[in-house]
Amino acid sequence: MNKWIVAAGLILLSRSGQAQVLTREDSLNAGLSPSARNVIIAGYGEAKVSYDANMKTAEANLTRNVLFVGYKFKNRITFFSELEVEDTKVDADGGEIAMEQCLLKFDVGKGGNYLMAGLILPRIGIMNENHLPTTFNGNDRPFVERWVIPSTWRELGVVYYGTLPAIPGLHYSAGVLNGLNAEGIAGGSGIREARFEGREATASNIALTGAVLYYLGGLRLQASTYYGGTVGMSERAADSLGLDAGAFGTPVWVSEANAQFQYKGWSVKALGVFVNVPDADALNRAFATNAATRTTGYYAELAYNLTENNSAWKDKGKKCLLFARYESMDLMADTPYNGIKDELYHSHYLVAGVTYIPAPGVSVKADWVHSTTGAPNPFLHINNNPNAPAYLPENNHIQLGVAYSF
């Protein structure tokens, strides 16, 4: 009986344009989990081997393993949590153990309207909300959605998700989150290190986020934005550093748009984003981080399912996808008068490969990554070792990996 409930939900969700049920977490989110099972356990992870052509070395790594635990208090109130371990373990050399989400969901009315409160992944870009490794091609998430839009970007707040019955296929979200940390905004990393991710986040400044999502057949269109302050210190302390405090003081603005289209065995993805830090000059005076005024990025991907016309494979949920993706980003697209532009962070990537799906929730991946960057600025990168190898602006990686979600 449970399988029939989930199957019916899959059909309904696909027709209404909402996300497919891929895991038990998605089933809980869609309200399809049987009431007798209040506790839901799910998870996902990925591992890969990567060969560096320039260095002629290879590395093997368990990139991440994530455990999801959810609980249904009643039909309209549910709890979601994800605990992530990156790079297997945490020690002096790195690794991370962190909560990726921890929130309560309150269903409101009918038609897929709900409110989320807690540690939330806002709807920004393609990957931030939907980052299961079995849902994207290649062993790595797109570079643009790791650096320009930092994944997985989560903050504390409240977000409302709604639909408009008068416009079928239209979804929207609007919310309030804690702001960013001004000291973490830096040249070469953008706003990635400015995230609090739920740990002792300042609530003295806040951020507003919103998105509009529209489905029409196999087409999915989305536009989202984020605007928030970055200085959570007292007004006196902020004045001493020449920064603006307050709810939206020393702001950051993120804006992106993306499109996805599926037709028979073909699928296309495209995304463009820019991040604007209008007071980057003030940040550089205060923290000497060489922050950029603007960072930009875009990518486009084309994929084809080789088993589209093989009914035996389709009936078993098998797929074999050939794909190619081009990405371009500039983490220092525009610098203030007291910043130093570094072409090292103006990079381009060509990623191509195959994704084999032997069963739903399992992916075997092989890809080739060709990367090109500009020349590093000699005033920013000083190496006094005469035996150090010269920097090579081009490199290739060959990667094999596996991914799972359940």
Buried (B, 14 or more C-beta within 10 A) or exposed (E): EEEEEBEEBBEEBEEBBBBEBBBBBBBBBBBBBEEEEBEBEBBBBBBBBBBEBEEEEEEEBBBBBBBBBBBBEEEEEBBBBBBBBBBEEEEEEEEEEBBBBBBBBBBBEEEBBBBBBBBBBBBBBBBBBBBBBBBBBBBBBBBBBBBBBBBBBBBBBBBBBBBEEEEEBBBBBBBBBBBBBBBBBBBBBBBBBBBBBBEEBBEBBBBBBBBBBBBEEBBBBBBBBBBBBBBBBEBEEBEEBEBBBBBBBBBBBBBBBBBBBBEEBEBBBBBBBBBBBEBBBBBBBBBEBBBBBBBBBBBBBBBBBBBBEBEEBEEEEBBBBBBBBBBBBBBBBBBBEBBEBBBBBBBBBBBBBBBBBBEBBBBBBBBBBBBEBBEBBEEEEEEEEEEEEEEEEEBEBBBBBBBBBB
